[in-house]
Structures are given as C-alpha cells and as structure tokens.
Amino acid sequence: MKKKLVTTVALAVGLTSVLAACGKEPAASTNPGATSTTTAPKEFTVSFRHTQIKDTAKKRKAMFEDVLKEVEGKVPGLKFEPEGVDEVVNRDTKLKAEMAAGNPPKIFELFGGADTKNYAKTNNLLDLTPILKELNLTDSFVDLSEFTVDGKVYGLPTAGYIQGVFYNKKIFKDNGVEVPKTYAEFLKVAETLKGKGVTPLALGGNEAWALNMLPNTLYVRNGGQEAVAGLVSGTTKWTDEAFVKGHKQFKEDMWDKGFFNQDAPALKYAQMQDLFAGGKAAMIFDGGWANQKYSNPDQSKIVADLGFFNFPTVDGGKGNELINGSYSNGFGFSAKLNENEKKAVTEFIKVMYSEKYQVRQLTEEGFFPSMKLKTGDVKPIINEMLKAAEGKKTFPAFDAVVQPKVKLDLENGMQALVGGKKKVEEVLADVQKSQEAENKKAAK
C-alpha cells in the first residue's frame, strides 16, 4: 500500500512539472471566480484513560503526555481527552461496567491475563494483530502471552516487572546481618533486626492487594508455577498444601511474630513505601516499579543504601528457581473505532512502542522495557534487580491468572486473616468455593 501511494504521488508531481514546463497549468476550479483555499482538517477527540495519578507516577504521567502530544502532531485534527483514574477503581469498577455496557474508553490502561481474556469475550477489545503486522511490531515484544487470546493480540504491555525484596544496606551492616539465601536465614535476619529495635519489614494492609504480594511468592516457592496455573482448570486448589503452607508462612512466621510494622493494618500502599523510603524499616517486599520512588532523592532518604534481592528459597520448594515477574500492565483499545480513531490508535501504538519511549521509561523510572531493545546506562538498583533475575524463570502474579472475583474474595479473606477473624484454612476454603463458581461460569 505504501509503495503504491509513493508511486502515485511521484506521478502527480511529475505531471505537474511537465505541464508547468509547457506553459500550462492544471485547472484550479471550474468556477472562474473561485479562489484557492486549504481546508482545515476536521477535529475529532479520542478518550485516553490512565492510572498515573499518584505522586510517584509524575514522570510516567509526563511521558504519557509527551506521547499524546507527539501523536496529536502526527494525526491532523486529533485531540486527546485524558482522564486519570485510581488503578483499583479503573480495574475493579469502571472498566467492568464499561465493558458490560459496551462503551469503554478508546485507549485505556489494561491488565493482562484474566482481565484481557474476559474482555475479549465481550467483543469490546480491539484485535491488534493486523496493526502490529502493519507496523512491523509483531515480533518486537518480549512476551505478549498475557494479552493474547486464541492467537489474537488484544493489548500491549507497556513494561515488565519483577517482585522481590528491597532492603536498606546500612541497616543490614549496622546490625550485622547479611542478605539471606534461604527462608530460614530470612526469618533469622528478621528476628535479629526486631531484637535490636528495628522494624524488619514494611507493609500496608489497608489496600488488600498489597497483602497478597508476599504470600503469592511463598506459595509459588512451595508448589511451583503449576500450582497457580492449575487453579482455573481445576487441576489444583486453593486448599492444596502449597497454598496453605505459603499463607501460614506469611501469617504465623512473619505477621504473628511482629516482623511487620505495628500499624500495618491501617497503612495504605503509598504509606508503607514511605516507611521504607524514610529508613524506618529494613526491608519491603515490593514490585520493581517501586524503585523509582526508593531511588529518588526527593522521595527517599536511603538512595545510597538501596539494595534488592530475590526472595530466598524454601526447603523442598518446587519454585525455588523462579522470580515473580511478568508483562501484565499495558494498554487496551476499544473495538468500536471509526476511521479517524483507528488512525489515532495506530499512531499511538507506533509512538508509544518506539525505542525512544521504551528506553526513556527505563532510564527515568526503572521500568523494564516490554520490547526487545538494547539499553544504555541505568541506575545501580536496576543492575541489582537484573542480577537478581538473571537465570531465573518468571511467573505472573496470581491475579493475572484467576478471575477478578476470585482476586477480590482472596483480598477480603486476607484482611480477615490478618485481622484475626479467620484462620488460613477457612480463608482458602472460601476462596476455593469462589474459584469453583467462577470456573463453572467460564465453562458455560
């Protein structure tokens, strides 16, 4: 198509030149009184939903704004209508309602895995397969599996992530402890720190999803990736030994022994990050995205002492060689686009998923590129994270596998668990009932 267009333009220019050389000019109008005018492109708007509303997301928001501005400059008449929404509200409330009603935003942040699979069934997600082919991007991504349904791509990851333990090197050194290699050593480190009046681990339980990060790694350490992968098919259950053991390790070995800050149930995610960034806790289990806060001198007091390690191995663990990492956060697009809107979406993908912005998000924020690129110099903490992930196979977070309803029920159960209202076995029995109900719905 491009070749034909270039040829056509070249012929038109050549014909004009020939006519001018002969002293003839192409007719401008059949109306003798008409004057030559240029018609301005018709303006149109495209909605853009993002979740970069927190203080820690200022750089990312600025990058998105630069992307939108660049795309507007390349698509005549285009004007974006940005909307910032809380991540949890967007995922658990707004998008669900919009997909059910068939009116999602034209461009929006989308979570891979179960969310993408469910929304693809509504026919409200745009199949990006032909656009990727048109832009020669089909083989440019590291992993599109979480956004691929029945061989078609319905979303594009903006970046990758890993989860692990950020730690304060100065606190470790001052208290004579070293990075643990085994779970037993990890508990010994926490016990030593607590005994010296140091909060071993920062945690915020007010936002329940944060409670599930560490247990997710614990039960995968014990049961391997297949433990989570089998929940939807029914080959594994939440009541299996790996899940019970992982949750008990979190509750009995850590929570009950006071290894977390005393106000953990009341703290929000951002507040637990502040606790660690302020040097008031020795460790925090968090996602790699958090390095942008911990390595920012304007938001952190521990920049020079910041370190990272993969969570230690457990005895007999089937998932000891794994690291929680994936490409789950990305963009989705409405399937209901007119011609102009589709041009805008295509140009957005072309700009957003270019080396320019992939490298920028790595150097500015420490987000791992979702595309196969060669990168330059990065912050020291990024190198530590890359080293921790070296040679490890990744596994996606559980909520990229199970249905959204199961995720919410587990979050509610975890808050009941740490609140002393339910035991591990009771929580997991309830979640398994939810899992079975959702599996039946999906089978219909």
C-alpha positions as CSV (number, residue, x, y, z in Angstrom):
1,M,0.0,0.0,0.0
2,K,2.8,2.5,0.9
3,K,4.6,1.7,-2.3
4,K,1.6,2.4,-4.4
5,L,0.9,5.6,-2.6
6,V,4.5,6.8,-3.1
7,T,4.3,5.9,-6.8
8,T,1.0,7.8,-7.2
9,V,2.4,10.9,-5.5
10,A,5.5,10.8,-7.7
11,L,3.5,10.6,-10.9
12,A,1.3,13.5,-9.8
13,V,4.3,15.7,-9.1
14,G,6.0,14.7,-12.3
15,L,2.8,15.5,-14.3
16,T,2.5,18.9,-12.7
17,S,6.2,19.7,-13.6
18,V,5.6,18.7,-17.2
19,L,2.5,20.9,-17.5
20,A,4.3,23.9,-16.0
21,A,7.2,23.4,-18.4
22,C,4.8,23.6,-21.3
23,G,3.3,26.8,-20.1
24,K,0.2,25.1,-19.0
25,E,-1.3,25.0,-15.5
26,P,-3.7,22.4,-14.1
27,A,-7.2,23.9,-13.7
28,A,-7.7,25.0,-10.1
29,S,-11.5,25.2,-10.3
30,T,-14.4,25.0,-12.8
31,N,-15.7,28.2,-11.2
32,P,-13.9,31.3,-12.7
33,G,-14.5,33.3,-9.6
34,A,-13.2,30.7,-7.2
35,T,-10.0,31.3,-5.1
36,S,-7.6,28.6,-3.9
37,T,-8.1,27.6,-0.3
38,T,-6.8,25.0,2.1
39,T,-9.4,23.1,4.0
40,A,-8.5,22.6,7.7
41,P,-8.7,19.0,8.9
42,K,-11.9,18.2,10.8
43,E,-11.3,18.0,14.5
44,F,-12.1,14.8,16.5
45,T,-11.4,13.6,20.0
46,V,-10.1,10.3,21.4
47,S,-10.6,9.4,25.1
48,F,-7.5,8.3,26.9
49,R,-7.7,6.6,30.4
50,H,-4.6,6.3,32.6
51,T,-4.0,5.5,36.2
52,Q,-0.9,7.7,36.8
53,I,-2.4,9.9,39.4
54,K,-0.1,9.4,42.4
55,D,2.9,11.5,43.3
56,T,5.2,8.5,42.5
57,A,3.8,8.5,38.9
58,K,4.6,12.1,37.9
59,K,7.3,11.1,35.5
60,R,5.2,8.4,33.9
61,K,2.3,10.7,33.5
62,A,4.6,13.3,31.9
63,M,5.8,10.6,29.5
64,F,2.3,9.7,28.5
65,E,1.5,13.4,28.0
66,D,4.5,13.7,25.7
67,V,3.4,10.6,23.8
68,L,-0.1,12.1,23.3
69,K,1.3,15.4,22.2
70,E,3.5,13.7,19.6
71,V,0.6,11.7,18.3
72,E,-1.6,14.7,18.0
73,G,1.1,16.4,15.9
74,K,1.1,13.5,13.5
75,V,-2.7,12.9,13.1
76,P,-4.5,16.0,11.6
77,G,-7.4,17.1,13.7
78,L,-6.8,14.8,16.6
79,K,-7.3,16.0,20.2
80,F,-6.9,13.5,23.1
81,E,-9.2,13.7,26.2
82,P,-7.0,12.4,29.1
83,E,-8.7,11.0,32.2
84,G,-6.8,10.0,35.3
85,V,-8.4,7.3,37.5
86,D,-7.2,5.3,40.5
87,E,-5.8,2.0,39.4
88,V,-8.0,-0.2,41.6
89,V,-11.1,1.8,40.7
90,N,-10.3,1.5,37.0
91,R,-9.7,-2.2,37.1
92,D,-12.3,-3.4,39.6
93,T,-15.1,-0.9,38.9
94,K,-15.1,1.4,35.9
95,L,-13.7,-1.0,33.2
96,K,-16.0,-3.8,34.3
97,A,-19.1,-1.6,34.0
98,E,-17.9,-0.1,30.7
99,M,-17.2,-3.4,29.1
100,A,-20.6,-4.8,30.2
101,A,-22.2,-1.7,28.6
102,G,-20.1,-1.9,25.5
103,N,-18.6,1.7,25.9
104,P,-15.0,1.5,27.2
105,P,-12.6,4.5,26.5
106,K,-10.9,4.4,23.1
107,I,-7.5,3.9,24.8
108,F,-7.1,2.7,28.3
109,E,-4.8,1.0,30.7
110,L,-5.5,-2.7,30.8
111,F,-4.3,-5.6,32.9
112,G,-3.3,-8.8,31.1
113,G,-4.3,-12.4,31.9
114,A,-7.8,-13.0,33.1
115,D,-9.0,-9.4,32.6
116,T,-7.9,-9.4,28.9
117,K,-9.5,-12.8,28.3
118,N,-12.8,-11.8,29.9
119,Y,-13.0,-8.6,28.0
120,A,-12.0,-10.2,24.7
121,K,-15.2,-12.3,25.0
122,T,-17.3,-9.2,25.1
123,N,-16.0,-8.2,21.6
124,N,-15.2,-4.7,23.0
125,L,-11.4,-5.1,22.8
126,L,-9.7,-4.3,19.5
127,D,-7.8,-7.1,17.8
128,L,-4.3,-5.6,17.4
129,T,-2.9,-8.4,15.3
130,P,-3.3,-6.6,12.0
131,I,-2.0,-3.3,13.3
132,L,1.2,-5.0,14.7
133,K,1.7,-6.5,11.3
134,E,1.2,-3.2,9.6
135,L,3.8,-1.5,11.9
136,N,6.2,-4.5,11.7
137,L,6.0,-4.9,15.5
138,T,4.7,-8.5,15.6
139,D,8.0,-9.9,16.9
140,S,9.2,-6.9,18.7
141,F,7.8,-7.7,22.2
142,V,9.4,-9.8,24.8
143,D,6.2,-11.5,25.8
144,L,2.6,-10.9,24.6
145,S,1.1,-14.1,26.2
146,E,-0.9,-12.3,28.8
147,F,-2.6,-10.2,26.1
148,T,-3.1,-13.0,23.6
149,V,-6.4,-14.9,23.3
150,D,-7.0,-17.6,20.8
151,G,-3.9,-16.4,18.8
152,K,-5.1,-12.8,18.6
153,V,-3.4,-9.9,20.5
154,Y,-5.8,-7.7,22.4
155,G,-3.5,-5.5,24.4
156,L,0.2,-4.4,24.6
157,P,2.3,-4.4,27.7
158,T,4.0,-1.1,28.5
159,A,6.7,-2.6,30.6
160,G,7.8,-5.6,32.5
161,Y,8.3,-6.0,36.3
162,I,9.7,-8.3,38.9
163,Q,8.9,-8.5,42.6
164,G,11.3,-9.1,45.4
165,V,12.8,-7.6,48.5
166,F,14.2,-4.1,48.6
167,Y,16.5,-3.7,51.6
168,N,18.5,-1.0,53.4
169,K,22.2,-1.9,53.2
170,K,23.1,0.5,56.0
171,I,20.6,-1.1,58.4
172,F,21.9,-4.6,57.5
173,K,25.5,-3.6,58.0
174,D,24.9,-1.7,61.3
175,N,23.1,-4.7,62.7
176,G,25.4,-7.4,61.5
177,V,23.1,-9.2,59.1
178,E,23.6,-10.3,55.5
179,V,21.3,-10.9,52.6
180,P,19.6,-14.3,53.3
181,K,19.8,-17.1,50.8
182,T,17.3,-19.4,52.4
183,Y,13.9,-18.9,54.1
184,A,15.4,-20.0,57.5
185,E,18.1,-17.3,57.1
186,F,15.4,-14.7,56.1
187,L,13.5,-15.4,59.4
188,K,16.7,-15.2,61.4
189,V,17.5,-11.8,59.8
190,A,14.1,-10.5,60.7
191,E,14.3,-11.9,64.2
192,T,17.7,-10.3,64.8
193,L,16.5,-6.9,63.5
194,K,13.4,-6.9,65.6
195,G,15.5,-7.8,68.7
196,K,17.6,-4.7,68.1
197,G,14.5,-2.5,67.8
198,V,14.4,-2.3,64.0
199,T,11.2,-2.9,62.1
200,P,12.2,-5.8,59.8
201,L,9.5,-5.4,57.1
202,A,7.3,-2.5,56.0
203,L,3.7,-3.5,55.0
204,G,0.4,-1.8,54.4
205,G,-2.8,-3.8,54.7
206,N,-5.4,-1.1,54.2
207,E,-5.2,-1.8,50.4
208,A,-5.7,-5.6,50.4
209,W,-3.9,-6.3,47.2
210,A,-0.6,-5.3,48.9
211,L,-1.2,-8.1,51.4
212,N,-1.1,-10.7,48.6
213,M,2.2,-9.9,47.1
214,L,4.5,-11.8,49.5
215,P,2.1,-14.8,50.0
216,N,2.0,-15.1,46.2
217,T,5.7,-15.7,46.1
218,L,5.6,-18.0,49.1
219,Y,3.1,-20.5,47.7
220,V,4.8,-20.5,44.3
221,R,8.1,-21.1,46.1
222,N,6.5,-24.2,47.7
223,G,4.3,-25.5,44.9
224,G,5.9,-24.2,41.7
225,Q,4.2,-22.2,38.9
226,E,1.9,-25.1,38.1
227,A,0.2,-24.5,41.5
228,V,-1.4,-21.2,40.3
229,A,-1.6,-22.2,36.7
230,G,-3.9,-25.1,37.6
231,L,-6.5,-23.1,39.6
232,V,-8.6,-22.2,36.6
233,S,-8.5,-25.6,35.0
234,G,-9.2,-27.3,38.4
235,T,-6.1,-29.4,38.5
236,T,-5.0,-27.5,41.6
237,K,-7.0,-26.0,44.5
238,W,-6.5,-23.1,46.9
239,T,-6.8,-25.7,49.7
240,D,-3.7,-27.6,48.4
241,E,-0.6,-27.9,50.7
242,A,1.4,-25.3,48.8
243,F,-1.2,-22.6,49.3
244,V,-1.8,-23.5,52.9
245,K,1.9,-23.6,53.7
246,G,2.6,-20.3,51.9
247,H,-0.1,-18.4,53.7
248,K,0.9,-19.9,57.1
249,Q,4.5,-18.8,56.5
250,F,3.2,-15.3,56.0
251,K,0.8,-15.3,58.9
252,E,2.5,-17.5,61.5
253,D,6.2,-17.0,60.7
254,M,6.0,-13.3,60.0
255,W,2.8,-11.5,60.9
256,D,2.2,-13.2,64.3
257,K,5.9,-12.7,65.3
258,G,5.7,-9.0,64.7
259,F,8.1,-8.7,61.8
260,F,5.9,-6.0,60.2
261,N,5.2,-2.5,61.4
262,Q,2.6,-2.4,64.2
263,D,0.3,-0.1,62.2
264,A,0.4,-2.4,59.1
265,P,-3.4,-3.0,59.0
266,A,-4.1,0.8,58.8
267,L,-1.4,1.8,56.3
268,K,-2.0,2.2,52.6
269,Y,0.4,1.1,49.9
270,A,2.0,4.5,49.5
271,Q,2.4,4.8,53.2
272,M,4.2,1.5,53.5
273,Q,6.6,2.7,50.8
274,D,7.2,5.9,52.8
275,L,8.0,3.9,55.8
276,F,10.8,2.1,54.0
277,A,12.0,5.1,51.9
278,G,12.3,7.0,55.2
279,G,14.7,4.5,56.6
280,K,12.2,3.3,59.3
281,A,12.1,-0.4,58.1
282,A,14.9,-2.6,56.9
283,M,13.1,-4.4,54.1
284,I,10.0,-4.3,52.0
285,F,8.6,-6.8,49.5
286,D,7.5,-4.8,46.5
287,G,7.4,-4.6,42.8
288,G,10.3,-3.4,40.7
289,W,8.3,-0.4,39.7
290,A,8.8,1.0,43.2
291,N,12.5,1.6,42.6
292,Q,11.5,4.9,41.0
293,K,10.5,6.1,44.5
294,Y,13.2,4.4,46.5
295,S,16.0,5.7,44.2
296,N,14.6,9.2,44.0
297,P,16.4,11.6,46.4
298,D,13.4,13.8,46.5
299,Q,11.2,11.0,47.9
300,S,13.7,8.7,49.6
301,K,16.4,9.1,52.3
302,I,18.0,5.7,51.5
303,V,19.1,6.2,47.9
304,A,22.8,5.4,48.6
305,D,21.9,2.4,50.7
306,L,19.2,0.8,48.5
307,G,19.6,-2.9,47.6
308,F,17.4,-5.7,46.1
309,F,17.3,-9.5,46.3
310,N,15.1,-12.2,45.1
311,F,13.0,-13.8,47.9
312,P,15.1,-16.7,49.4
313,T,14.5,-20.4,48.6
314,V,12.3,-22.7,50.9
315,D,13.1,-26.3,51.8
316,G,12.0,-28.6,49.0
317,G,10.4,-25.8,47.1
318,K,9.3,-26.6,43.5
319,G,9.5,-22.9,42.6
320,N,12.9,-22.0,44.1
321,E,14.4,-21.1,40.7
322,L,11.6,-18.7,39.9
323,I,11.0,-15.0,40.3
324,N,7.7,-13.2,40.3
325,G,7.8,-11.3,37.1
326,S,5.6,-10.6,34.1
327,Y,4.3,-8.2,31.5
328,S,0.8,-7.6,32.8
329,N,0.3,-3.9,32.7
330,G,-0.4,-2.4,29.4
331,F,-2.9,-0.7,27.1
332,G,-6.1,-1.9,25.5
333,F,-8.2,-0.2,22.8
334,S,-11.9,-0.1,22.1
335,A,-13.1,-2.3,19.2
336,K,-15.6,0.4,18.3
337,L,-13.4,2.9,16.4
338,N,-14.3,5.0,13.3
339,E,-11.7,5.6,10.6
340,N,-10.1,8.6,12.2
341,E,-10.0,7.0,15.7
342,K,-8.3,3.9,14.2
343,K,-5.6,6.2,12.7
344,A,-5.1,7.7,16.1
345,V,-4.8,4.4,17.8
346,T,-2.3,3.1,15.2
347,E,-0.2,6.2,15.5
348,F,-0.4,5.9,19.3
349,I,1.0,2.4,19.2
350,K,3.7,3.4,16.7
351,V,4.9,6.3,19.0
352,M,4.3,4.7,22.5
353,Y,6.1,1.4,21.5
354,S,9.1,3.0,20.0
355,E,12.7,2.7,21.3
356,K,12.5,6.4,22.3
357,Y,9.9,5.9,25.0
358,Q,10.8,2.3,25.9
359,V,14.3,3.5,26.8
360,R,13.0,6.6,28.5
361,Q,10.8,4.7,30.9
362,L,13.8,2.5,31.8
363,T,16.3,5.4,32.4
364,E,13.8,7.7,34.1
365,E,11.7,5.2,36.1
366,G,13.5,1.9,36.0
367,F,10.6,0.1,34.2
368,F,11.8,-2.9,32.3
369,P,11.2,-2.5,28.5
370,S,8.4,-4.7,27.2
371,M,10.2,-4.7,23.8
372,K,13.4,-6.3,22.6
373,L,15.8,-3.3,22.8
374,K,19.4,-2.6,23.6
375,T,19.6,-0.3,26.6
376,G,22.3,2.1,27.9
377,D,23.4,3.1,31.3
378,V,20.8,2.6,34.1
379,K,20.6,3.3,37.9
380,P,22.6,0.9,40.2
381,I,19.4,-0.5,41.6
382,I,18.3,-1.6,38.2
383,N,21.5,-3.6,37.8
384,E,20.9,-5.2,41.1
385,M,17.4,-6.2,40.0
386,L,18.6,-7.5,36.7
387,K,21.2,-9.6,38.6
388,A,18.6,-11.0,40.9
389,A,16.5,-12.1,37.9
390,E,19.4,-13.4,36.0
391,G,18.9,-17.1,35.1
392,K,15.5,-17.2,36.7
393,K,12.3,-18.1,35.0
394,T,9.4,-15.7,35.7
395,F,5.9,-16.4,36.8
396,P,2.9,-14.0,36.6
397,A,1.1,-12.7,39.7
398,F,-1.9,-14.9,40.7
399,D,-4.4,-12.2,39.7
400,A,-3.2,-12.3,36.1
401,V,-4.3,-16.0,36.1
402,V,-7.5,-16.3,38.2
403,Q,-10.8,-14.5,37.6
404,P,-11.3,-10.9,39.1
405,K,-14.0,-12.2,41.5
406,V,-11.5,-14.7,43.0
407,K,-8.9,-11.9,43.4
408,L,-11.4,-9.8,45.3
409,D,-12.5,-12.6,47.5
410,L,-8.9,-13.5,48.4
411,E,-8.2,-9.9,49.3
412,N,-11.2,-9.8,51.6
413,G,-10.1,-13.1,53.1
414,M,-6.5,-11.8,53.7
415,Q,-7.8,-8.8,55.6
416,A,-9.9,-11.1,57.7
417,L,-6.9,-13.3,58.3
418,V,-4.5,-10.5,59.5
419,G,-7.4,-9.1,61.5
420,G,-7.7,-12.3,63.4
421,K,-11.2,-13.0,62.2
422,K,-10.4,-16.2,60.2
423,K,-7.8,-18.9,60.0
424,V,-5.7,-19.7,56.9
425,E,-7.7,-22.9,56.2
426,E,-11.0,-21.0,56.5
427,V,-9.9,-18.2,54.1
428,L,-8.6,-20.7,51.5
429,A,-11.7,-22.9,51.7
430,D,-13.9,-19.8,51.0
431,V,-11.6,-18.7,48.1
432,Q,-11.7,-22.2,46.6
433,K,-15.6,-22.1,46.6
434,S,-15.3,-18.8,44.7
435,Q,-12.8,-20.3,42.3
436,E,-15.1,-23.3,41.5
437,A,-18.0,-21.0,41.0
438,E,-16.1,-18.8,38.6
439,N,-14.7,-21.8,36.7
440,K,-18.2,-23.1,36.2
441,K,-19.3,-19.7,34.8
442,A,-16.3,-19.7,32.4
443,A,-17.2,-23.2,31.2
444,K,-20.7,-22.2,30.1
